[in-house]
Amino acid sequence: MQKFPITPAGLQKLKDELNRLIKVERPDNIKAISEARAHGDLSENAEYHAAKEKQSFLGGRIQELQSKIALAEVIDPSKISLNKVAFGAKVKVLDIETDVEYEFILLGPDETNIKEHKISISSPVGRALIGKEVGEIAVVKAPARTIEYEILEISFE
């Protein structure tokens, strides 16, 4: 399977969620199933069915997190010093058509958060920016229009 890039903070977040699911959520769920069983007839017991459904969800999420952690390739952006856009870069760009500046932080798919301007390196914008240098133009083909971003600044923090 293919490794995927993640920051140390992103990996810790995945580990924290896994730990919470295993040590808190799953035991609580087991207790809920036991209590629902005690209510009798399982065929018409909504609490039991809801608890079993949650058990299935928790099992799937735990497995998914374990897989992601195993395949994670930890990259610390603060130790990168490149003149080109790469994983972990904070990139300031100018939309040439609208004359609006944006700032993006390029991260792995599990760390994206559009409100914090954190985008995936595999997103259309991320793919267009990767490998570009200050002064170059990145072209993003979006459904509404083709966007041209001029790279103004690149930093790694």
Secondary structure as UniProt FT lines:
FT   STRAND          4..6
FT   HELIX           8..20
FT   HELIX           21..25
FT   HELIX           26..37
FT   TURN            38..39
FT   HELIX           42..44
FT   HELIX           46..71
FT   STRAND          72..74
FT   HELIX           77..79
FT   TURN            87..88
FT   STRAND          89..95
FT   TURN            96..99
FT   STRAND          100..107
FT   HELIX           109..111
FT   HELIX           114..116
FT   STRAND          118..120
FT   TURN            121..122
FT   HELIX           124..129
FT   TURN            130..131
FT   TURN            134..135
FT   STRAND          137..141
FT   STRAND          146..156
//
